Amino acid sequence: MAETRFRLAIPAEKYLAYYAGAAKAVIVRASDGRRIQFPAEHLRPFVTHQGVYGEFVLVYDANNRLQSLKRVAD
């Protein structure tokens, strides 16, 4: 299993596009500079009235399939 760290700052108004299904994937810049894409549905547990904010760790397998996503800091 491999891990990638990244920070997110998506205000509630912008997250509505993901929630409504207009945007299906999130593309982020990892802390090591790589560009990572994953399904937006994995952010739903982290949505607040303000949006989605914090530092996250994405865990994926050898086939680059997402195994878990967790927030590690606000």
mmCIF file of the N, C-alpha and C atoms, coordinates in Angstrom:
data_MODEL
# 
_entry.id   MODEL 
# 
loop_
_atom_site.group_PDB 
_atom_site.id 
_atom_site.type_symbol 
_atom_site.label_atom_id 
_atom_site.label_alt_id 
_atom_site.label_comp_id 
_atom_site.label_asym_id 
_atom_site.label_entity_id 
_atom_site.label_seq_id 
_atom_site.pdbx_PDB_ins_code 
_atom_site.Cartn_x 
_atom_site.Cartn_y 
_atom_site.Cartn_z 
_atom_site.occupancy 
_atom_site.B_iso_or_equiv 
_atom_site.pdbx_formal_charge 
_atom_site.auth_seq_id 
_atom_site.auth_comp_id 
_atom_site.auth_asym_id 
_atom_site.auth_atom_id 
_atom_site.pdbx_PDB_model_num 
ATOM 1   N N  . MET A 1 1  ? 0.840   -1.179 0.000   1.00 0.00 ? 1  MET A N  1 
ATOM 2   C CA . MET A 1 1  ? 0.000   0.000  0.000   1.00 0.00 ? 1  MET A CA 1 
ATOM 3   C C  . MET A 1 1  ? 0.888   1.247  0.000   1.00 0.00 ? 1  MET A C  1 
ATOM 4   N N  . ALA A 1 2  ? 0.446   2.228  -0.719  1.00 0.00 ? 2  ALA A N  1 
ATOM 5   C CA . ALA A 1 2  ? 1.165   3.499  -0.788  1.00 0.00 ? 2  ALA A CA 1 
ATOM 6   C C  . ALA A 1 2  ? 0.257   4.612  -0.289  1.00 0.00 ? 2  ALA A C  1 
ATOM 7   N N  . GLU A 1 3  ? 0.862   5.707  0.146   1.00 0.00 ? 3  GLU A N  1 
ATOM 8   C CA . GLU A 1 3  ? 0.113   6.854  0.670   1.00 0.00 ? 3  GLU A CA 1 
ATOM 9   C C  . GLU A 1 3  ? 0.522   8.119  -0.045  1.00 0.00 ? 3  GLU A C  1 
ATOM 10  N N  . THR A 1 4  ? -0.443  9.030  -0.153  1.00 0.00 ? 4  THR A N  1 
ATOM 11  C CA . THR A 1 4  ? -0.174  10.355 -0.689  1.00 0.00 ? 4  THR A CA 1 
ATOM 12  C C  . THR A 1 4  ? -0.876  11.368 0.193   1.00 0.00 ? 4  THR A C  1 
ATOM 13  N N  . ARG A 1 5  ? -0.152  12.415 0.593   1.00 0.00 ? 5  ARG A N  1 
ATOM 14  C CA . ARG A 1 5  ? -0.716  13.508 1.405   1.00 0.00 ? 5  ARG A CA 1 
ATOM 15  C C  . ARG A 1 5  ? -1.020  14.699 0.524   1.00 0.00 ? 5  ARG A C  1 
ATOM 16  N N  . PHE A 1 6  ? -2.110  15.382 0.870   1.00 0.00 ? 6  PHE A N  1 
ATOM 17  C CA . PHE A 1 6  ? -2.466  16.611 0.160   1.00 0.00 ? 6  PHE A CA 1 
ATOM 18  C C  . PHE A 1 6  ? -3.382  17.446 1.043   1.00 0.00 ? 6  PHE A C  1 
ATOM 19  N N  . ARG A 1 7  ? -3.477  18.734 0.697   1.00 0.00 ? 7  ARG A N  1 
ATOM 20  C CA . ARG A 1 7  ? -4.368  19.663 1.394   1.00 0.00 ? 7  ARG A CA 1 
ATOM 21  C C  . ARG A 1 7  ? -5.511  20.031 0.467   1.00 0.00 ? 7  ARG A C  1 
ATOM 22  N N  . LEU A 1 8  ? -6.694  20.214 1.060   1.00 0.00 ? 8  LEU A N  1 
ATOM 23  C CA . LEU A 1 8  ? -7.867  20.639 0.298   1.00 0.00 ? 8  LEU A CA 1 
ATOM 24  C C  . LEU A 1 8  ? -8.477  21.873 0.927   1.00 0.00 ? 8  LEU A C  1 
ATOM 25  N N  . ALA A 1 9  ? -8.978  22.739 0.091   1.00 0.00 ? 9  ALA A N  1 
ATOM 26  C CA . ALA A 1 9  ? -9.730  23.916 0.528   1.00 0.00 ? 9  ALA A CA 1 
ATOM 27  C C  . ALA A 1 9  ? -10.802 24.152 -0.522  1.00 0.00 ? 9  ALA A C  1 
ATOM 28  N N  . ILE A 1 10 ? -11.944 23.485 -0.360  1.00 0.00 ? 10 ILE A N  1 
ATOM 29  C CA . ILE A 1 10 ? -13.049 23.612 -1.301  1.00 0.00 ? 10 ILE A CA 1 
ATOM 30  C C  . ILE A 1 10 ? -14.224 24.241 -0.558  1.00 0.00 ? 10 ILE A C  1 
ATOM 31  N N  . PRO A 1 11 ? -14.565 25.496 -0.873  1.00 0.00 ? 11 PRO A N  1 
ATOM 32  C CA . PRO A 1 11 ? -15.715 26.130 -0.221  1.00 0.00 ? 11 PRO A CA 1 
ATOM 33  C C  . PRO A 1 11 ? -17.010 25.391 -0.573  1.00 0.00 ? 11 PRO A C  1 
ATOM 34  N N  . ALA A 1 12 ? -18.009 25.529 0.281   1.00 0.00 ? 12 ALA A N  1 
ATOM 35  C CA . ALA A 1 12 ? -19.279 24.823 0.107   1.00 0.00 ? 12 ALA A CA 1 
ATOM 36  C C  . ALA A 1 12 ? -19.890 25.076 -1.265  1.00 0.00 ? 12 ALA A C  1 
ATOM 37  N N  . GLU A 1 13 ? -19.835 26.315 -1.764  1.00 0.00 ? 13 GLU A N  1 
ATOM 38  C CA . GLU A 1 13 ? -20.439 26.630 -3.056  1.00 0.00 ? 13 GLU A CA 1 
ATOM 39  C C  . GLU A 1 13 ? -19.792 25.823 -4.184  1.00 0.00 ? 13 GLU A C  1 
ATOM 40  N N  . LYS A 1 14 ? -18.484 25.657 -4.124  1.00 0.00 ? 14 LYS A N  1 
ATOM 41  C CA . LYS A 1 14 ? -17.786 24.900 -5.171  1.00 0.00 ? 14 LYS A CA 1 
ATOM 42  C C  . LYS A 1 14 ? -18.027 23.405 -5.021  1.00 0.00 ? 14 LYS A C  1 
ATOM 43  N N  . TYR A 1 15 ? -18.163 22.930 -3.780  1.00 0.00 ? 15 TYR A N  1 
ATOM 44  C CA . TYR A 1 15 ? -18.382 21.500 -3.583  1.00 0.00 ? 15 TYR A CA 1 
ATOM 45  C C  . TYR A 1 15 ? -19.744 21.072 -4.113  1.00 0.00 ? 15 TYR A C  1 
ATOM 46  N N  . LEU A 1 16 ? -20.690 21.988 -4.227  1.00 0.00 ? 16 LEU A N  1 
ATOM 47  C CA . LEU A 1 16 ? -22.015 21.647 -4.756  1.00 0.00 ? 16 LEU A CA 1 
ATOM 48  C C  . LEU A 1 16 ? -21.925 21.003 -6.137  1.00 0.00 ? 16 LEU A C  1 
ATOM 49  N N  . ALA A 1 17 ? -20.969 21.417 -6.965  1.00 0.00 ? 17 ALA A N  1 
ATOM 50  C CA . ALA A 1 17 ? -20.790 20.805 -8.289  1.00 0.00 ? 17 ALA A CA 1 
ATOM 51  C C  . ALA A 1 17 ? -20.449 19.324 -8.155  1.00 0.00 ? 17 ALA A C  1 
ATOM 52  N N  . TYR A 1 18 ? -19.621 18.990 -7.168  1.00 0.00 ? 18 TYR A N  1 
ATOM 53  C CA . TYR A 1 18 ? -19.284 17.581 -6.936  1.00 0.00 ? 18 TYR A CA 1 
ATOM 54  C C  . TYR A 1 18 ? -20.499 16.840 -6.387  1.00 0.00 ? 18 TYR A C  1 
ATOM 55  N N  . TYR A 1 19 ? -21.179 17.451 -5.433  1.00 0.00 ? 19 TYR A N  1 
ATOM 56  C CA . TYR A 1 19 ? -22.307 16.809 -4.773  1.00 0.00 ? 19 TYR A CA 1 
ATOM 57  C C  . TYR A 1 19 ? -23.447 16.552 -5.762  1.00 0.00 ? 19 TYR A C  1 
ATOM 58  N N  . ALA A 1 20 ? -23.676 17.498 -6.666  1.00 0.00 ? 20 ALA A N  1 
ATOM 59  C CA . ALA A 1 20 ? -24.752 17.368 -7.652  1.00 0.00 ? 20 ALA A CA 1 
ATOM 60  C C  . ALA A 1 20 ? -24.394 16.395 -8.773  1.00 0.00 ? 20 ALA A C  1 
ATOM 61  N N  . GLY A 1 21 ? -23.142 15.976 -8.831  1.00 0.00 ? 21 GLY A N  1 
ATOM 62  C CA . GLY A 1 21 ? -22.718 15.031 -9.850  1.00 0.00 ? 21 GLY A CA 1 
ATOM 63  C C  . GLY A 1 21 ? -22.178 15.680 -11.109 1.00 0.00 ? 21 GLY A C  1 
ATOM 64  N N  . ALA A 1 22 ? -22.149 17.009 -11.155 1.00 0.00 ? 22 ALA A N  1 
ATOM 65  C CA . ALA A 1 22 ? -21.617 17.708 -12.333 1.00 0.00 ? 22 ALA A CA 1 
ATOM 66  C C  . ALA A 1 22 ? -20.121 17.465 -12.486 1.00 0.00 ? 22 ALA A C  1 
ATOM 67  N N  . ALA A 1 23 ? -19.431 17.315 -11.380 1.00 0.00 ? 23 ALA A N  1 
ATOM 68  C CA . ALA A 1 23 ? -18.004 17.003 -11.395 1.00 0.00 ? 23 ALA A CA 1 
ATOM 69  C C  . ALA A 1 23 ? -17.830 15.653 -10.707 1.00 0.00 ? 23 ALA A C  1 
ATOM 70  N N  . LYS A 1 24 ? -17.255 14.704 -11.393 1.00 0.00 ? 24 LYS A N  1 
ATOM 71  C CA . LYS A 1 24 ? -17.149 13.351 -10.848 1.00 0.00 ? 24 LYS A CA 1 
ATOM 72  C C  . LYS A 1 24 ? -15.817 13.052 -10.169 1.00 0.00 ? 24 LYS A C  1 
ATOM 73  N N  . ALA A 1 25 ? -14.787 13.829 -10.503 1.00 0.00 ? 25 ALA A N  1 
ATOM 74  C CA . ALA A 1 25 ? -13.460 13.555 -9.954  1.00 0.00 ? 25 ALA A CA 1 
ATOM 75  C C  . ALA A 1 25 ? -12.852 14.815 -9.360  1.00 0.00 ? 25 ALA A C  1 
ATOM 76  N N  . VAL A 1 26 ? -12.002 14.606 -8.366  1.00 0.00 ? 26 VAL A N  1 
ATOM 77  C CA . VAL A 1 26 ? -11.245 15.681 -7.743  1.00 0.00 ? 26 VAL A CA 1 
ATOM 78  C C  . VAL A 1 26 ? -9.795  15.500 -8.180  1.00 0.00 ? 26 VAL A C  1 
ATOM 79  N N  . ILE A 1 27 ? -9.165  16.585 -8.579  1.00 0.00 ? 27 ILE A N  1 
ATOM 80  C CA . ILE A 1 27 ? -7.753  16.554 -8.947  1.00 0.00 ? 27 ILE A CA 1 
ATOM 81  C C  . ILE A 1 27 ? -7.012  17.449 -7.966  1.00 0.00 ? 27 ILE A C  1 
ATOM 82  N N  . VAL A 1 28 ? -6.017  16.884 -7.301  1.00 0.00 ? 28 VAL A N  1 
ATOM 83  C CA . VAL A 1 28 ? -5.268  17.627 -6.288  1.00 0.00 ? 28 VAL A CA 1 
ATOM 84  C C  . VAL A 1 28 ? -3.776  17.546 -6.586  1.00 0.00 ? 28 VAL A C  1 
ATOM 85  N N  . ARG A 1 29 ? -3.036  18.489 -6.025  1.00 0.00 ? 29 ARG A N  1 
ATOM 86  C CA . ARG A 1 29 ? -1.576  18.466 -6.103  1.00 0.00 ? 29 ARG A CA 1 
ATOM 87  C C  . ARG A 1 29 ? -1.084  17.932 -4.767  1.00 0.00 ? 29 ARG A C  1 
ATOM 88  N N  . ALA A 1 30 ? -0.440  16.785 -4.791  1.00 0.00 ? 30 ALA A N  1 
ATOM 89  C CA . ALA A 1 30 ? 0.067   16.154 -3.570  1.00 0.00 ? 30 ALA A CA 1 
ATOM 90  C C  . ALA A 1 30 ? 1.218   16.966 -3.007  1.00 0.00 ? 30 ALA A C  1 
ATOM 91  N N  . SER A 1 31 ? 1.538   16.724 -1.743  1.00 0.00 ? 31 SER A N  1 
ATOM 92  C CA . SER A 1 31 ? 2.628   17.457 -1.097  1.00 0.00 ? 31 SER A CA 1 
ATOM 93  C C  . SER A 1 31 ? 3.976   17.183 -1.756  1.00 0.00 ? 31 SER A C  1 
ATOM 94  N N  . ASP A 1 32 ? 4.096   16.061 -2.473  1.00 0.00 ? 32 ASP A N  1 
ATOM 95  C CA . ASP A 1 32 ? 5.351   15.766 -3.179  1.00 0.00 ? 32 ASP A CA 1 
ATOM 96  C C  . ASP A 1 32 ? 5.346   16.276 -4.625  1.00 0.00 ? 32 ASP A C  1 
ATOM 97  N N  . GLY A 1 33 ? 4.276   17.003 -5.011  1.00 0.00 ? 33 GLY A N  1 
ATOM 98  C CA . GLY A 1 33 ? 4.208   17.617 -6.330  1.00 0.00 ? 33 GLY A CA 1 
ATOM 99  C C  . GLY A 1 33 ? 3.435   16.836 -7.378  1.00 0.00 ? 33 GLY A C  1 
ATOM 100 N N  . ARG A 1 34 ? 3.123   15.582 -7.104  1.00 0.00 ? 34 ARG A N  1 
ATOM 101 C CA . ARG A 1 34 ? 2.364   14.790 -8.078  1.00 0.00 ? 34 ARG A CA 1 
ATOM 102 C C  . ARG A 1 34 ? 0.925   15.272 -8.174  1.00 0.00 ? 34 ARG A C  1 
ATOM 103 N N  . ARG A 1 35 ? 0.315   15.067 -9.320  1.00 0.00 ? 35 ARG A N  1 
ATOM 104 C CA . ARG A 1 35 ? -1.093  15.375 -9.520  1.00 0.00 ? 35 ARG A CA 1 
ATOM 105 C C  . ARG A 1 35 ? -1.882  14.084 -9.321  1.00 0.00 ? 35 ARG A C  1 
ATOM 106 N N  . ILE A 1 36 ? -2.856  14.105 -8.421  1.00 0.00 ? 36 ILE A N  1 
ATOM 107 C CA . ILE A 1 36 ? -3.631  12.917 -8.070  1.00 0.00 ? 36 ILE A CA 1 
ATOM 108 C C  . ILE A 1 36 ? -5.096  13.176 -8.394  1.00 0.00 ? 36 ILE A C  1 
ATOM 109 N N  . GLN A 1 37 ? -5.753  12.173 -8.977  1.00 0.00 ? 37 GLN A N  1 
ATOM 110 C CA . GLN A 1 37 ? -7.183  12.266 -9.276  1.00 0.00 ? 37 GLN A CA 1 
ATOM 111 C C  . GLN A 1 37 ? -7.900  11.109 -8.595  1.00 0.00 ? 37 GLN A C  1 
ATOM 112 N N  . PHE A 1 38 ? -9.057  11.403 -7.985  1.00 0.00 ? 38 PHE A N  1 
ATOM 113 C CA . PHE A 1 38 ? -9.851  10.354 -7.352  1.00 0.00 ? 38 PHE A CA 1 
ATOM 114 C C  . PHE A 1 38 ? -11.327 10.746 -7.401  1.00 0.00 ? 38 PHE A C  1 
ATOM 115 N N  . PRO A 1 39 ? -12.243 9.776  -7.253  1.00 0.00 ? 39 PRO A N  1 
ATOM 116 C CA . PRO A 1 39 ? -13.670 10.065 -7.325  1.00 0.00 ? 39 PRO A CA 1 
ATOM 117 C C  . PRO A 1 39 ? -14.120 11.011 -6.213  1.00 0.00 ? 39 PRO A C  1 
ATOM 118 N N  . ALA A 1 40 ? -14.902 12.017 -6.581  1.00 0.00 ? 40 ALA A N  1 
ATOM 119 C CA . ALA A 1 40 ? -15.372 13.027 -5.632  1.00 0.00 ? 40 ALA A CA 1 
ATOM 120 C C  . ALA A 1 40 ? -16.233 12.429 -4.529  1.00 0.00 ? 40 ALA A C  1 
ATOM 121 N N  . GLU A 1 41 ? -16.887 11.330 -4.793  1.00 0.00 ? 41 GLU A N  1 
ATOM 122 C CA . GLU A 1 41 ? -17.775 10.715 -3.793  1.00 0.00 ? 41 GLU A CA 1 
ATOM 123 C C  . GLU A 1 41 ? -17.034 10.358 -2.503  1.00 0.00 ? 41 GLU A C  1 
ATOM 124 N N  . HIS A 1 42 ? -15.731 10.162 -2.570  1.00 0.00 ? 42 HIS A N  1 
ATOM 125 C CA . HIS A 1 42 ? -14.955 9.805  -1.373  1.00 0.00 ? 42 HIS A CA 1 
ATOM 126 C C  . HIS A 1 42 ? -14.804 10.968 -0.394  1.00 0.00 ? 42 HIS A C  1 
ATOM 127 N N  . LEU A 1 43 ? -15.132 12.177 -0.829  1.00 0.00 ? 43 LEU A N  1 
ATOM 128 C CA . LEU A 1 43 ? -15.050 13.342 0.061   1.00 0.00 ? 43 LEU A CA 1 
ATOM 129 C C  . LEU A 1 43 ? -16.315 13.541 0.897   1.00 0.00 ? 43 LEU A C  1 
ATOM 130 N N  . ARG A 1 44 ? -17.392 12.890 0.560   1.00 0.00 ? 44 ARG A N  1 
ATOM 131 C CA . ARG A 1 44 ? -18.678 13.130 1.250   1.00 0.00 ? 44 ARG A CA 1 
ATOM 132 C C  . ARG A 1 44 ? -18.597 13.053 2.770   1.00 0.00 ? 44 ARG A C  1 
ATOM 133 N N  . PRO A 1 45 ? -17.862 12.110 3.353   1.00 0.00 ? 45 PRO A N  1 
ATOM 134 C CA . PRO A 1 45 ? -17.805 12.068 4.822   1.00 0.00 ? 45 PRO A CA 1 
ATOM 135 C C  . PRO A 1 45 ? -17.142 13.291 5.454   1.00 0.00 ? 45 PRO A C  1 
ATOM 136 N N  . PHE A 1 46 ? -16.423 14.074 4.653   1.00 0.00 ? 46 PHE A N  1 
ATOM 137 C CA . PHE A 1 46 ? -15.655 15.200 5.190   1.00 0.00 ? 46 PHE A CA 1 
ATOM 138 C C  . PHE A 1 46 ? -16.292 16.558 4.914   1.00 0.00 ? 46 PHE A C  1 
ATOM 139 N N  . VAL A 1 47 ? -17.465 16.569 4.299   1.00 0.00 ? 47 VAL A N  1 
ATOM 140 C CA . VAL A 1 47 ? -18.129 17.830 3.946   1.00 0.00 ? 47 VAL A CA 1 
ATOM 141 C C  . VAL A 1 47 ? -18.782 18.440 5.185   1.00 0.00 ? 47 VAL A C  1 
ATOM 142 N N  . THR A 1 48 ? -18.539 19.734 5.385   1.00 0.00 ? 48 THR A N  1 
ATOM 143 C CA . THR A 1 48 ? -19.194 20.498 6.449   1.00 0.00 ? 48 THR A CA 1 
ATOM 144 C C  . THR A 1 48 ? -19.972 21.631 5.787   1.00 0.00 ? 48 THR A C  1 
ATOM 145 N N  . HIS A 1 49 ? -20.632 22.448 6.580   1.00 0.00 ? 49 HIS A N  1 
ATOM 146 C CA . HIS A 1 49 ? -21.357 23.597 6.031   1.00 0.00 ? 49 HIS A CA 1 
ATOM 147 C C  . HIS A 1 49 ? -20.409 24.582 5.359   1.00 0.00 ? 49 HIS A C  1 
ATOM 148 N N  . GLN A 1 50 ? -19.154 24.574 5.759   1.00 0.00 ? 50 GLN A N  1 
ATOM 149 C CA . GLN A 1 50 ? -18.161 25.475 5.168   1.00 0.00 ? 50 GLN A CA 1 
ATOM 150 C C  . GLN A 1 50 ? -17.557 24.900 3.883   1.00 0.00 ? 50 GLN A C  1 
ATOM 151 N N  . GLY A 1 51 ? -17.617 23.604 3.700   1.00 0.00 ? 51 GLY A N  1 
ATOM 152 C CA . GLY A 1 51 ? -17.034 22.934 2.541   1.00 0.00 ? 51 GLY A CA 1 
ATOM 153 C C  . GLY A 1 51 ? -16.140 21.794 2.992   1.00 0.00 ? 51 GLY A C  1 
ATOM 154 N N  . VAL A 1 52 ? -15.053 21.579 2.266   1.00 0.00 ? 52 VAL A N  1 
ATOM 155 C CA . VAL A 1 52 ? -14.104 20.518 2.609   1.00 0.00 ? 52 VAL A CA 1 
ATOM 156 C C  . VAL A 1 52 ? -12.727 21.166 2.772   1.00 0.00 ? 52 VAL A C  1 
ATOM 157 N N  . TYR A 1 53 ? -12.199 21.071 3.969   1.00 0.00 ? 53 TYR A N  1 
ATOM 158 C CA . TYR A 1 53 ? -10.908 21.690 4.281   1.00 0.00 ? 53 TYR A CA 1 
ATOM 159 C C  . TYR A 1 53 ? -10.068 20.722 5.104   1.00 0.00 ? 53 TYR A C  1 
ATOM 160 N N  . GLY A 1 54 ? -8.763  20.789 4.926   1.00 0.00 ? 54 GLY A N  1 
ATOM 161 C CA . GLY A 1 54 ? -7.868  20.014 5.772   1.00 0.00 ? 54 GLY A CA 1 
ATOM 162 C C  . GLY A 1 54 ? -6.771  19.325 5.000   1.00 0.00 ? 54 GLY A C  1 
ATOM 163 N N  . GLU A 1 55 ? -5.980  18.591 5.746   1.00 0.00 ? 55 GLU A N  1 
ATOM 164 C CA . GLU A 1 55 ? -4.919  17.768 5.159   1.00 0.00 ? 55 GLU A CA 1 
ATOM 165 C C  . GLU A 1 55 ? -5.401  16.326 5.182   1.00 0.00 ? 55 GLU A C  1 
ATOM 166 N N  . PHE A 1 56 ? -5.201  15.630 4.077   1.00 0.00 ? 56 PHE A N  1 
ATOM 167 C CA . PHE A 1 56 ? -5.725  14.283 3.907   1.00 0.00 ? 56 PHE A CA 1 
ATOM 168 C C  . PHE A 1 56 ? -4.613  13.329 3.509   1.00 0.00 ? 56 PHE A C  1 
ATOM 169 N N  . VAL A 1 57 ? -4.853  12.041 3.776   1.00 0.00 ? 57 VAL A N  1 
ATOM 170 C CA . VAL A 1 57 ? -3.968  10.975 3.310   1.00 0.00 ? 57 VAL A CA 1 
ATOM 171 C C  . VAL A 1 57 ? -4.820  10.015 2.496   1.00 0.00 ? 57 VAL A C  1 
ATOM 172 N N  . LEU A 1 58 ? -4.396  9.796  1.272   1.00 0.00 ? 58 LEU A N  1 
ATOM 173 C CA . LEU A 1 58 ? -5.058  8.864  0.375   1.00 0.00 ? 58 LEU A CA 1 
ATOM 174 C C  . LEU A 1 58 ? -4.198  7.602  0.330   1.00 0.00 ? 58 LEU A C  1 
ATOM 175 N N  . VAL A 1 59 ? -4.787  6.464  0.593   1.00 0.00 ? 59 VAL A N  1 
ATOM 176 C CA . VAL A 1 59 ? -4.069  5.189  0.576   1.00 0.00 ? 59 VAL A CA 1 
ATOM 177 C C  . VAL A 1 59 ? -4.554  4.407  -0.639  1.00 0.00 ? 59 VAL A C  1 
ATOM 178 N N  . TYR A 1 60 ? -3.607  3.896  -1.432  1.00 0.00 ? 60 TYR A N  1 
ATOM 179 C CA . TYR A 1 60 ? -3.974  3.158  -2.635  1.00 0.00 ? 60 TYR A CA 1 
ATOM 180 C C  . TYR A 1 60 ? -3.093  1.919  -2.777  1.00 0.00 ? 60 TYR A C  1 
ATOM 181 N N  . ASP A 1 61 ? -3.604  0.957  -3.554  1.00 0.00 ? 61 ASP A N  1 
ATOM 182 C CA . ASP A 1 61 ? -2.890  -0.315 -3.706  1.00 0.00 ? 61 ASP A CA 1 
ATOM 183 C C  . ASP A 1 61 ? -1.908  -0.261 -4.882  1.00 0.00 ? 61 ASP A C  1 
ATOM 184 N N  . ALA A 1 62 ? -1.301  -1.394 -5.192  1.00 0.00 ? 62 ALA A N  1 
ATOM 185 C CA . ALA A 1 62 ? -0.292  -1.469 -6.256  1.00 0.00 ? 62 ALA A CA 1 
ATOM 186 C C  . ALA A 1 62 ? -0.880  -1.170 -7.634  1.00 0.00 ? 62 ALA A C  1 
ATOM 187 N N  . ASN A 1 63 ? -2.198  -1.304 -7.774  1.00 0.00 ? 63 ASN A N  1 
ATOM 188 C CA . ASN A 1 63 ? -2.879  -0.999 -9.038  1.00 0.00 ? 63 ASN A CA 1 
ATOM 189 C C  . ASN A 1 63 ? -3.427  0.419  -9.058  1.00 0.00 ? 63 ASN A C  1 
ATOM 190 N N  . ASN A 1 64 ? -2.993  1.235  -8.104  1.00 0.00 ? 64 ASN A N  1 
ATOM 191 C CA . ASN A 1 64 ? -3.444  2.630  -7.957  1.00 0.00 ? 64 ASN A CA 1 
ATOM 192 C C  . ASN A 1 64 ? -4.938  2.750  -7.690  1.00 0.00 ? 64 ASN A C  1 
ATOM 193 N N  . ARG A 1 65 ? -5.515  1.756  -7.064  1.00 0.00 ? 65 ARG A N  1 
ATOM 194 C CA . ARG A 1 65 ? -6.930  1.808  -6.676  1.00 0.00 ? 65 ARG A CA 1 
ATOM 195 C C  . ARG A 1 65 ? -7.030  2.346  -5.260  1.00 0.00 ? 65 ARG A C  1 
ATOM 196 N N  . LEU A 1 66 ? -7.907  3.304  -5.073  1.00 0.00 ? 66 LEU A N  1 
ATOM 197 C CA . LEU A 1 66 ? -8.084  3.937  -3.772  1.00 0.00 ? 66 LEU A CA 1 
ATOM 198 C C  . LEU A 1 66 ? -8.569  2.918  -2.747  1.00 0.00 ? 66 LEU A C  1 
ATOM 199 N N  . GLN A 1 67 ? -7.885  2.858  -1.622  1.00 0.00 ? 67 GLN A N  1 
ATOM 200 C CA . GLN A 1 67 ? -8.267  1.957  -0.533  1.00 0.00 ? 67 GLN A CA 1 
ATOM 201 C C  . GLN A 1 67 ? -8.920  2.714  0.609   1.00 0.00 ? 67 GLN A C  1 
ATOM 202 N N  . SER A 1 68 ? -8.407  3.914  0.898   1.00 0.00 ? 68 SER A N  1 
ATOM 203 C CA . SER A 1 68 ? -9.010  4.721  1.951   1.00 0.00 ? 68 SER A CA 1 
ATOM 204 C C  . SER A 1 68 ? -8.581  6.180  1.805   1.00 0.00 ? 68 SER A C  1 
ATOM 205 N N  . LEU A 1 69 ? -9.385  7.036  2.409   1.00 0.00 ? 69 LEU A N  1 
ATOM 206 C CA . LEU A 1 69 ? -9.093  8.457  2.452   1.00 0.00 ? 69 LEU A CA 1 
ATOM 207 C C  . LEU A 1 69 ? -9.412  8.915  3.856   1.00 0.00 ? 69 LEU A C  1 
ATOM 208 N N  . LYS A 1 70 ? -8.449  9.566  4.506   1.00 0.00 ? 70 LYS A N  1 
ATOM 209 C CA . LYS A 1 70 ? -8.695  10.029 5.863   1.00 0.00 ? 70 LYS A CA 1 
ATOM 210 C C  . LYS A 1 70 ? -8.127  11.438 6.061   1.00 0.00 ? 70 LYS A C  1 
ATOM 211 N N  . ARG A 1 71 ? -8.809  12.209 6.881   1.00 0.00 ? 71 ARG A N  1 
ATOM 212 C CA . ARG A 1 71 ? -8.317  13.541 7.215   1.00 0.00 ? 71 ARG A CA 1 
ATOM 213 C C  . ARG A 1 71 ? -7.358  13.398 8.382   1.00 0.00 ? 71 ARG A C  1 
ATOM 214 N N  . VAL A 1 72 ? -6.196  14.039 8.281   1.00 0.00 ? 72 VAL A N  1 
ATOM 215 C CA . VAL A 1 72 ? -5.195  13.941 9.339   1.00 0.00 ? 72 VAL A CA 1 
ATOM 216 C C  . VAL A 1 72 ? -5.003  15.259 10.070  1.00 0.00 ? 72 VAL A C  1 
ATOM 217 N N  . ALA A 1 73 ? -5.500  16.360 9.494   1.00 0.00 ? 73 ALA A N  1 
ATOM 218 C CA . ALA A 1 73 ? -5.404  17.673 10.148  1.00 0.00 ? 73 ALA A CA 1 
ATOM 219 C C  . ALA A 1 73 ? -6.425  18.613 9.528   1.00 0.00 ? 73 ALA A C  1 
ATOM 220 N N  . ASP A 1 74 ? -6.848  19.589 10.322  1.00 0.00 ? 74 ASP A N  1 
ATOM 221 C CA . ASP A 1 74 ? -7.781  20.596 9.797   1.00 0.00 ? 74 ASP A CA 1 
ATOM 222 C C  . ASP A 1 74 ? -7.045  21.713 9.119   1.00 0.00 ? 74 ASP A C  1 
# 
